[in-house]
Structures are given as structure tokens and as C-alpha cells.
Amino acid sequence: MSKHVVAGLFTLLLLQLGLSPVSAVTAGGTTYFVDNRPGSGCGNGGAGTSPSRPWCDFTPVNDHSTRVGFGPGDKVLLARGATWNQQLTLRGAGTADAAVVVDAYGTGPRPKIIRNGDLADRGIRLDNPSHWHIGNLEIGHAGAGVLVFFTELFHEGLTLSDLYLHDITGIRGPGCSSDRVHISAGIEITGTPPPFSASDYALRGVRITNVEGTRNDSSIAFDWCNGLAAPLDGTSGDGLVRDVELNHLHLHDDDGAGRSRGCEGLRLVNVRDAVVLNSVLNREAACYTETGTAAVFLGRVRNVTIVNSMISAVPDTGSPDQVAVNYETRLDSVRVRNSYLADNAGPGVALHAIWGSSDFSTNTELSGNYFLRNSAANRAPCLGAISRGNDQSRPTGVIRENVFVEPTGFLGTCHGGDFSGFTVSDNARLASAAHGHHAGQGFGDGQGDNRWSYQYSDDGHTWRDLTFDQASGTWRHPSNASAPQIGRFEQQPAACGDCRTARAWTAPEAGTVTLRSRILMSAAGGGDATARITLNGTTVWGPAQISPSNRQGTAADIHRLPVAPGDVIRFEVSSGSGIAPGPASWVPTIGYPAHARGWEFNSATSRGSTDGWALTHQLSGEIVGDSLGLLSAGQDPYMHSPDLLGLDTRTVRRIEIRARNRTASTLGAFYFITDLDTSWNEAKKVAWRTRAGEEGYTIYTIDMGQNSHWAGKVRRLRLDPSAAAGSFDVDYIRPY
């Protein structure tokens, strides 16, 4: 298989022009108006500096760009409700305090730049920008939507916000267009930079926010004509663009408008220090390509995190891969954290090793995610939630704390690939899809829908329901104030003493649940927040201070939490510093784990038996009254589980046992053998302490993974319940 390889948060403030709000993030400069609607009084011969005498089209704008360029504080404002079929060419530079702004003014729908659908058409071309803000536009039917082109190094400050990008199609390798477009994209960052090294960059400080893309070949592509190595030192070129935040993306149905032979949603190439958060990618990569499809494509990148996002339903187009996230080539420290990866035709994540022995994919982290029904097309041999394909290099990293319901398996290998470079731990299989509850997937406009509710408190104790606001798609205070507020991914408390918001989940049934979540502030500005998890008002995790400067966030996991029907788990956020916090990104998953091969010792099904356990030495007993009643006759009692258990230690690390020890001993132990080591010995033993002379039952959790021999497939267990004579009752034994 070959594949084409590929300071601060933007804020819209209000500038009142007597018509409607427009962006006012700059100071000084000249404001130019463009409006071609009938009755606008437009003319290209004037100055264009009054909304009553605007320019008609982009000809004066493009001429100004070519002659002198735009400077600090300049604004180009396009009239809402107007449409142009013309390229907007922009050059110049602002400053950190006075950016150049392109935005909308007036009332009505966004201004539109709609081209003819030709491969050579461009919506906007922006050359060598520093400190530009572009927002509130619709761009469609072109070979590239917003083309950002660099021939120079060391530019910084680019914000693109509130854009609707559609039907950007037609260019798809293997080479590039004359302006270095490798794949048609709604936003395309590319160019012909001068020779550079690992310490150089073309652009840093990129913020792309609230962007919707659909029916494109790719909605957003940091591409550089299929990727560039750094010619001065031969490194991967991963720092060509750095300090990137992609927030609130809604990319869906990118199918090339039915005319492309290659589609993706998000393409990250030559990027360092990037975060993708609070984003939805749905039905992406929806056209056939012989080289493979992916919703997210990664090549030549370093320190990239995808967190608290949803990537689902990559369709079966008959293409190779068909994955949610594709780890392609020359990658370091790429993390997929606490995201929902579901119903993709191929694996949720594909970890490739196809580009020779000099290629690398190191320090990967896949953690806290919910993998659900991936490899839905069942196209062998590359299956599973996470697929490791090929063996031309050795990818490394960790796979931990994920939960999954995967018919084709959690970890899959193909074409000689393996997971020898990965540490795999604390991943939990859920009992079924119905037993998994993801806050983002379950978000809705009704209190209690999908077990989730949305609440606020003024004192940290008394909780009241928020009201759903259809216009913003968020839960708000009944007064419709901007805070408190809870959305699909974020929650924001009001700025008062102990004011809190809570995303609340109500348990549908009794059992033990597992929680996976990560909280981080959505923006680098604002005050700290305090996070905690409570069960029926009692804190079970936290409180923890969440700083906006920590762009990696804080994991908030609970492996085992017993619940009864109607119990309420709240994920609470409050102000942590007396300064109003910005929105906190927090999208938990709650699930009822499946037991790998458990024993409930239920009298209704196994009365009078031992549920397959052999009472091997100094033990007698049977199942009575929903427990296994054991009687020890000496100081070395033990029993063996059924043989050939096949416990996969990559997903089973612990054993939970609920028992009542009425002996005088406090010593308990589990021994084990594996498929590759079938000798019973002290090396394969984990001991724990029990309570002697108990009248009631106690739950004990034994971490078998602390023993380095707990590896591969565990074949059989041995339980030594005590080291003394007497009775010992076992309610259940549950590996997980």
C-alpha cells in the first residue's frame, strides 16, 4: 500500500457600525467595505472606506494587496447577503496588537465567495501572512478554498474562524498544482519555503475555530505539497508550522462532491505542537481511492494531541484503510486521548510501518478513548479497534486506559505488524454497546436523554436544571446568561463563590462502572477552574485545579465504582481562582465492564457445584446462597480455576474478588500460569492482605499486572484464600 504523504485564542469582539456587529480585534488602520448587492451604491473608483460607498468587488482589494499590502489594524469587511465569483487576494502584515481583519458586516447570511468549480479556482489566496484574522465567510466550488501560501520563513499569527467551506474538489496528487496544492481543501496551507532546518518555521500561532467543512476532498490540510523534509539538516520538517489549535471543527461528508478519487477530513503534515479538541468528524473520507482513506491523516508531525473529540462513520467505499486516524510516517509524540472512535469501516486507529527502516513512529499514546464497533466493513486482514500493520519499522508507545466494544477485537495485526514496541495496560472491554455511555455521543436537548442531565448550583450543594437553548445548541441558565453553560464538549460555571456546573449521569442498573475522562481548559486565557467527580454528592475524584496554561489537561479516571440504580455521578466544574474561567473541555465515558471470564457463584445456575473450580488441596465446599462456601482444613488451602482461560493480559490486569474471611489468617494469593509458561511457581504469584474473622463481605482488588510474568495469555488461576483452617466464602471472582 502506498499513501500520499503528506498569541492566544481568537476572540470576536464587537464593533458597532450602526448595522450589525463585526470583528474588532484590531486597533487603528483603515476599514474597507465591499458590497455588490443592488442598492449598495458601490463603485470601485472610490476609496471604499464607507459602508454607504463600498467597493463592488475584490478588484480594488486585490490591487491594494499587490501595490502596498494591508497593514496593522486594516480591515476588509464583506457585506452579509452578498456573493462574489472572484478570487480575493490578500497580502501584508499586522501586529500582535493590531491584526489585519477580513470579516463580515451587516445583517443576514455570511458573505459568499462561490467559484465555478474549476481546478484553478481559488476562494482566497493569502500570501506570507503575519497576524491576520479571517472569519464569518462561506467559500465553495473551487480547487482550493482559503489558500495560505508561503515563500518566506518566520511568520506568525493566523486565525481562521466561523467559516463554512464546501465543494472544494478536483486536485488530488500524485503531484501538485502550480501553487503547490496536493489535495483540494477548504483550508490549504502550503508553499515553496526557502531552505530550512529543524529550528526554522514558516508559520506559528495558528488558531482555526468553528469551521464547518463538507463535500470537499479535504476540509483542512496542512499539506506542503505532500510533505517537505528540512533540506538544511535532513530532519523530518515537522516544525514548518507550529503552535496550532484546532477547536470546534465540524467536518462531515467530505466525499469530493462525487468527482474525486481521494478524500480526507483533516490532513496534518509538517506540523509541531498542535491540539485538536472539541471537534466532530463524521462520515469523512467518503470517496474511493486506491491508496487508502482516513478521516485524519498524520505525516511529519511532532507533539500533536487529538483530545475530547468524536471521529465516526468513515464509510466503506472499497478503499484500503478506511480508518478514523491514520499514523502514516515520521511521527513523534502523537496522542489520541479521550475521544470517541466509532462505527468506522476500518480500524479506529491504524499504526503503519510501511516507509522503510529509516521511518519512525515513536512515543505514540492512545489513552482514555472509547472504541466502538470499528472495522465495521470486516475487511481482513487489518481489523480491530487499533491495527498495527507491516514491519518495515518499529512503532513505539503506550495503549492504556481505553474502553471498548469491538466485534473484531481490540488490537489487530496484519502484514507482519506487531505491538512489541507498545506498553498495553488498563484497557477495559465493556459488557455491550448498551453498557457504554459517552457524554458527547449522548448529548441532546432533553434532560435525562441517554442518561445525561445538565445542571448548575449556586452553592455547591443544591442542584437545578439548566434550560436548552436551541439557537446555540447549549444548556444555559433560565435567564439565558452566557454562564453557566454546558455544551456537547464543554461546561462553564458562573463567576461566583462556589458556583458550579455539572454534567450528570444517572445509573440505569446496579453494578460496577469504570470512568474515563480528561479535563482541560478550551482556551489558554481566563482563570483556573476546579474539577471534581461526585457520587450522590460525595467526592470520589478531586478536587483538582485545572490551569489554562496546561494544554495537555488532567486525566480523571476511576477504574471501579460501585453504583445502584438511580445513583448520580456528577462531573462538576467551578471557578478555581476568583477569575471567571473560560469553558472547560470535559467529555467523560462511563461504562459497565465485561468480566473477561468471571465466576458469580450463583445458586440459581450453579447450586451445589463449584462453577468449574477444582478444590485441590485442604478445601471442601459448594455454592450455597449465591456464594461459594469454602472450608479450609489446614494452613495451605488452594483451588484451581478451569483450564484454558485465555485471559489476554493486554486488556486484563486486575482481579476483583468479593469475599468473607472467617479464618484467623490475613494472607491471600493468586497464582497463575500462561500459555507459554505452564509451571506453577512462586515467581507467578501475587499476594494480598485480607481481613481476618469477618462477619461481612469485603471487595479486594488485586493488581496482577504488578507481576512482570503477567504477560501474553493467562491459561489458569490458582486461589489460595487463606493460610489457616476455617471458613472462607467467595461471592464472585472477576478478572478485568
N, C-alpha and C positions, 0 to 999 in steps of 0.2 A: 504494500500500500504506500502511495506517496501522497503528500499533502502540501499545498501551497503554504510555505512558512511565512510564514508571515513576520494679601496673604491672609487667606481666610475664606469663610463661606460666603458665596454670593447671596446678597440680600436685595430685594426690590423695595426701595423706599418710594415715597410718593412725592411727585412734583405736580402741583395743580396748575393746569393750563386753562382752566375755565371750561374744559371739555371732559376730561376723564383723567385718572391717574396714569402716569408714565414713570419710567425709571428715572431716578435722580441720584445715582451713585457717584456722580462726578461733581467737580467744582470748577467754575469758570468756563472758558471755552465758548464756542458758538453752537447754537442749535439750528439744525436744518430740517425742514419739513418736506415730505414727499406725499402727494395725494393726487391721483388721476381720476377720481370719481367725478361724475357730472356735477357741475355747480361748485367745484372746489376753487375755481378761479386760478387754476395753476398755470404756470408758464416757466419754461426752462431758461428764459432770458433774464430772470430776476435773481435776487440774492437768495431766495428760498428760505429766509430766516423768519418768516411769519406764517402762522397757520392759516392766515387769510390769503396769502400769496405764496403757496408752496410750489416747489418744483413738480413737474408732472411725472417724470420717470427717473431712471437711475443715470441718465447721461451726464447731468452736472455732477452727481456724486462720483461717478467713475472718473470724470475729468479732474475733479479736485484731488482724488486719490493719486492720480498719475502725476499731476503738476506739483503739488505741495504735500499731500498726505494730511490726514487728520491728526490733531494734537490733543494735549491734555484738556479734558473737560468738554471736548466736542461731542455733539450728539447728532445722530441721523435718525429721525423719527418718521416712521411709515404709518400712514393713516389706516386705522381699522376699517374693515369692509372693502378695502381696495385690493386689486390683483394686478400683478405685472408678469409679463413673459419676457424677462430680460435678466441678464446676469448682473448682480451687484458686486462690484469690485472695490475692495477696501484695502487701504494702506495707511501707515502711520503708527504712532505710538502714544499711549497715555502714560500716566504715572500711577504709582500705588495709591495716591490720594485723589487722583483726577483721571479716571479711566475714560477711554473713548467708548461711547454707548451707541448701539443700534437697537431700537426698541419700537414699540407701537404707541400711538396716541389716538385719542378719540374714543368712540363707543362702537360696540359691535364686535364681530368676529376678528380673529387675528388677521393682520395683513398677510397676503399670499404672494409667493413667488412660484408660479406654476409654469414650467417649461414645456417643450414639445415632445419630450420623451426620447430625444436623440442622445446617443452615447456622448457626444461632445458638449451637451448642455450642462451648465453649472448653475446652481441657485445663487450661492455667494462664494466668492473667492477672496480669502483673507491672507495677505502676504506678510510674513515675518512679524506677527503681531506681538506687542507687549502691552499689557493692561487694556484689554478690550472686554466689554460686556455685550453680548448679543442675546436678545430674548424676545419672547412673545411673537413668534413668526410661524407661518406654515409654509413648507417648501416641498414641492413634489414634481414628479415626472421629469427627472434629469438623470444624467450619468453620474453626478455627484451632487449632494445637497449643499452642505457647508464644507467647502474645501479649504483647509488651513495648510498653507504651503510655506516651507522654509528653505531658504538658500543661505541662511546665516545661523550662527550659534548664539546662545546666551540670551534668549528672550524669556519673558516670564509674565504670568498673569493673563489667563484666558478663562472667561466664564461664559458658558452657553446654558441658557435656562428657558423653560417653558416653550419648547419647540415641538411642533408636530411635523414629522418627516415621513413621507410616504412615496411609494412608487419610484424609488431611486434604484435604477436597474441597468443592466446591459454590459457592464465591464466585469470580466471575470477571468483574469490571467489566461495562459500561464505567464505572460509578460505584463506590461503596464502601458497605460496611455501616455501621451506626451507630457502630461502633467503628473505623472507618477502615481496614478490611481491603479491599483491592482484589482480591487473589487469595488463595485459601486456601493456607496454607503451614504446614509443620511448625514453623518458627520465623518469626514475623512481627514486625518492628519498625516501628512506625507511631505515629501520634498526632496531636494538634492543638496544636503548639507555639505559644507567643506569637510575635509578630513578631520576626524575627531578621535578622542581616546575615551577610556572609561571615566575619566574625570570631567568630561565635557557634556554639555546638553544643548539641545536646540530650544526646548521649552520646559519650563517648570511652573508649578502653580496652576493646575487645570481643575476647574470645577464645572461639571456637567450635571444639571439638576432638572428634574421634572421634564423629562424628554419622553415623548411617545414616538415610537417608530413602527411602521407596518408596511408590508408588501414591498420591502426593499430586498436587495441582495444581502446587505448587512446594514443594520441601523447605525452602529457606531464602530468605526475602525481606526485604531491607531496602527497604521499599516506599513508605511515606508516602503511601498512597492515590494511587498513580500518579505520585508525584514532586512536590516543592514547590520553587518559586523562593524566594529570600530577599526578603521584601517590603520590608525597610528600605533595600536598595540595589539591588534588581533583578538581583542575580547569580544564578548557577545553583542555589544551595543545596547545592553539593557537599560542604560541611563539616558538615552536620547530624549525621552520625555520623562519627567519625574514630578513627584508630589501631585498625585491625581486623586480626586474624589468623584465618584460617580454615584449619585444619590437619587432615589425615586425615579428610576428608569422603568418605563412600561414598554417593553419591546415584545411584539407579538406578530404571528402570522407572516414572518419575513419569508416570502416564497418567490421573490424575484418577479412578482406580478405575472407569474406564469410564463416568463420568457427567459429565465436564467438557468444555467446549468451549475449553479453553486450558490448556496445561501447560508448565512450565519446570522446571529443576532448581534453579538458583541465580540469584537476582534481586538485583542490586546497584544501588540508586538512592539518591541523596543521601548518598554515601559518599566520604570522602577518606582517603588514607594507609592502604591496605589491601593485604594479601598473602594470596593463596590458594595453598597449597602441599601437596604430598604427597597429592593428592586424586584420586579416581576418580569420574567422571561417565559412566555407561553407560546407553544406551537411554533417555535423558532426552527430555523434550518429546514424549511418546508418545501424544498425542491431537490430534485435528484442531482447528484454529482458523483462521478466515478471515483473521486479521490476522498470522499467521506464528508459527513456533515456534523456540525456541532453548534449548540446554542451559544457556547462561549469557547473561543479559540485562544490558546495561550502559546506564545513563542517569544524567545529572547526577552524574558521578563524576570524581575527580581523583587522580592518583598511585596507581593501582591496578595490582598485578602479579599475574598468574597464572603460576606457575612450577613446574616439575617435577611436572606433573600429567598426567592422561590423560582426554581427553574424546572419546568414541567412540560410534558406532552410534545417532545420532539417527535415528529411523525415518522411513520415507516414509509419512506419513499423508494425503498430498494437500494439505497446508498450504503456504502460501508459506514461504520462507526455509529451514526445517529445518536450521539451522546449529548448529555447536558453540558459537561465541562471536559474539554479536551486538553490534556497536558501533552504538548507536541514536542518542543525542542528547546534546549538551552534555558532551563528554568532553575531558579533557586528561590527557596523560601516562598512558595506559593501555597496559600492556605484557603481551604473551603471550610467555613465554620458555621455551624448552627443555621443551616439553610435547609430548605425543603426541596428534595430532588425526587420527582415522582412521575410515573407513567410515561417515561421516555422510551422510545422504540429500542434504543441501545442502552448501554450502562449509564448510570448516573455520572460516573467519573471514569475516564479512560486514561491510564498511565502508560504512555507509549515509550518504547525504546527502539526506534526504527531508523535513526540517523547516524549510525556508526559508533565506533568505540570512543570517539572524541566527544560525543554528545553527552549531555548531563541533565539530570532532573533530580535535584538534591533538596533535602530539608523540606519535603512536602509535608503538609499537615491536613488531614481530613478529620475533623472533630466536631462532635455535637450535632451532626446533621441527622435529618430524618430521611432515610432512603425507603421509597415505597414503590413497589411494582415496576421497577426498571427492567430493561431488556425485554420489554413487552412484546416485541416482534419475535423474540426467541430465535434470533439468527445466530446459530452456533458458528464458530466455537467461542466467540468473545461475549460472555454473558456475565450476569451478576450485577450487584449494585456498583461495585468497583472492579474494573477489569485491568489486569496487568498483561499487556501484550508485547511479545517479541523480546529478544535478549541481546541486542547489539550494544547496549549499555546497561548500567545497574542503577535504576532509580532508588532513592532512599527517602525515608521519612517516617511518620507515625500515623496510625489509623486508630483513633481512640474515641471513646465516649459517644459513638454514634448509636442510633436505634434504627431498626429496620424491619420491614416485612417484604421479603424478596422471594418470589417463587423460584427463580433460577439461582438463588444463593447470594450470599453477601459478598464474598471475594471470589472472583473468577480469573482464570489464567488462560492464555491462548498463545499460539505461535512461539512456544518456548519461554514465555514470560513467567516470572515467579515473584513472590513477595519477600525474598530473602533479605532485601535491603530495608524492610519496614519492621517497626515495632507495632504489634497489633494488640490492643488491650481495651477492656471495659466497654466493649460493644454489646448491645443487648437486642436480641430478637423479641419483638412484641408478639402477643398471642394471636393477633389478627389485625387487619386494617381497621376494623371497627374499634379496636382497643388502643389506637393511636390518635392523639388529639394535638394538632399543630395550630398555634394561635393565628398565624397568618392565613392558613388554608381555611380555618373555621371562622374567620372574621365575617360578620354580617351586620344587618341593620335591625336585628331583633334581639332584645335581651334574652339570654339563655339559649340562643341558637347554637347548635353544635357544642353545647355545654359551657359556652363562654358568655360572661357578662362584663359590664363596663361601669365602674363606679368611682365615686370621689368621696373624700372625707375632709372635713374642716378641722378635725381634732385627732385623727389617727385611730379613732375607735368606732365612731358611728358612720356607717356607710350608706350612701344614697346613689340611686341610679343616675347615670348620665342620659342625655337625650340625643338620638341620632339626628345629624344634620345632613340631609340629602345633598345639598349643594357642595359641601366639602368632603362628603363621604367619611366623616369622623363623628365620634361621640363627644358631645360637649355639655357644658353646664346648661341647665334650663334657660339661663339668661343669654345663651349663645355667645358668651365671652370666649376669647381665644384660648383661655386656660381656666380650668382644667380641660384636657382634651386627650382622647385616645383614638388612634387610627389603626390601620392594619399592622403597622410595624412599630409605631412609636406611641409614647404616652408622655404627657407633660402636666405636672401639677401646677396649681396656682401658687403665687409667690406670697405665702403667709406661713406663720409659725410651724405648724405641723400638718399643713395641707398635703393631701396625698391623692394620687390616682391609683387605681388597681384594675388590672386585667384579671378577672376571677374565673376559676374553673370549678364546676360542681361535679363531684364524683358520681357516676351513674350506678356503681356497684361496689361491693366490698372487695378488698384485695390489697395488693402492694403495688404502688406505682413507682415509676422512675421518671425523673425530670432532667431535661437538658435545656440549657439556655445560656445566652451571653448578652450582657448589657453594656452598651457604650453610648455616649452622647452623639447625636447625629451630626453635630457641628462642633468645630474647635473652639467657638466662642461661648459666652454665657457662664453661668455659675455651675458649681458642683451639684450633683444630685445624690440622694441616699436611696439605696435599693435594699429591699428585704423580701423574703418569701414567708408567708404565714399560712398556717393550717388552723382554720376556725379561730383566728385571732392570735394564735401563739406563733412566735417567730421560730422558723425551722431552718432558715438560712439568713445570714447577715446579722445586723445591718452592715452594708458596705458603702463606702464613699466612692462615687464614680466621677472622675475628673474628665472634663472635655479635652484635656491635653493627651489623654491616653486613647489613641486611635485604635488600639487592639481590643480594648474592652476587658471585661472581667467575666470569667466563666461562673455561672451559678447553677451547679448541678447537685442533685440529690439522687443517689443510686437507688435507695429503697425507702419508701414512705408508706406505711400502712394507712388505708383510708376506709371509711364506712360510707354507705350510700348517703348522699346529701352533704358530705363534708365539702368545705370550700377552701380551695387553695388560692391565695391572692398573691399576685406579683405587684408589689407596691413601690411607687416612686414618690419621693418627697424632696423638697428643697434641702440641700445639704450645707449651704454656706450663707444663707440670708440674701443671696442674689438670685433672682429668678433664673432657674435653669432652663436651657433650651430643651427641645424634645429628646427623650431618651429612647434609643432603639433597643427593643427587648421583645423577642418573639419566641416564647417557650414552646417546647414539645413535652407533653405528658403522655405516658403510655403504661399499659399493664404488660409487664414482660411475660414471655412464654418461658416455661421451665424446660431446659434442654432435654432432660429425661428425669422427671421428678417422681416422687412417691408420696402420695397423700395419705396412705394407710387408712382408707375409708371403709368403714364396716359395711356400707351399703353395697359395695362391689367386691370387697376382698375379706369379708369377715371370716375369721378362723384361719387365715393364711398369713404369710409374711410379705406379700406383694413382691415375691421374687427374690428376696434377700435370704441368703443361707446363714443360719445361726451356727457358725462354725465352731466356736470354742467357748465353753463356760457360759453359754447363753441358752435360755429357753423362752418361749412366749409366742404370742399370736396377736392378730388385730382384733381388738375389742373396743367398742365405744369410740370409733373414729381415731384411734391411735394404736400404735404398735407397743403393746406392753411387754417389756423385757425383764427377765430376772437373771442377774449375774450370780454365778456360783463360785466366783473366785476373784483373783486380782488381775487376770488377763483375759477379760471377755472381748470377743470381737465377732463381727459378722461381715459377709461379703455381698456386694450388690450383684445383680445379674451381670453376665459377661457380655462383651461386645457392645459396650455403651456408645462408642464413637463420639464422645464429647469433644468438640472442636475447641481447643484452648484459645484460639484466636477470638472466640466470642463467648466462651465460658471461663470465668476466672474465679468465681466465688461459689460457696455452698452455704445456703441458709438452712438451718435446722431449728425447728421448734420442739423443745424437749423439756421434760421434768425429771431432774436427777434427785432421787431419794437415797442414793448411796452416800457414804462419807467421803468419797473421793471427789476432787475437783479437776481431775485430769481427763481430757477427751482428745481424740486424734482421728484424723482421716489419713489412710494410706491410699496409694493409687499405683496402677501400672498403666503403661501406654502401649500402643500398637508396636512400637519399636523397642520397648524395654519392658519385658514381661516378668521381671524378677521382683518379688516383694522384699523390700529392704527399708532401713531407716532413712536412706537418702531421699526416698519418695514419701515423705510423711510431713503433715502439718498438724501441730498440736494446738490446743486451745484450752482455756480455763472455763469450767462450769461452776455452777452454784451447788454446793452440797446440801442435802436434806431439804429440797424444795417442796413446797406444797402446791405451787402454781407453775405454769409453763413459762419458759424464757426463750426468746428468739436469739440465736447465736449466728453470726455471720463470719465464716472462715474464709480468709483470703488465700486460696490455693496458689494463686499466681506469685506469691512471695517465694515459692519454691521454684528454683530455676529448672527443675526437671518437669514441671507442669508445662509441657510443650507437645505439639503435634496433636494426636488423637488419644484421649484417655479411654482405656479399654474397660477398666473395672475399678471400683472403690472398695475400701475396707473401712468400717467404722469400729473404733474402739470407744464405746460410750463412757467407760469408767475404768478405774483401777481398783475397784473394791466390790465386794458382794452387796447385793441389794437390788432394788427395782429401779428401772430407768425407762420412762415412757417417751416415745417419739411420735409427735403429731404429724410432721412432714419433713421431708428432705428435698430441697430444691436447688439444684445447680443453676447458676446463671452467669 
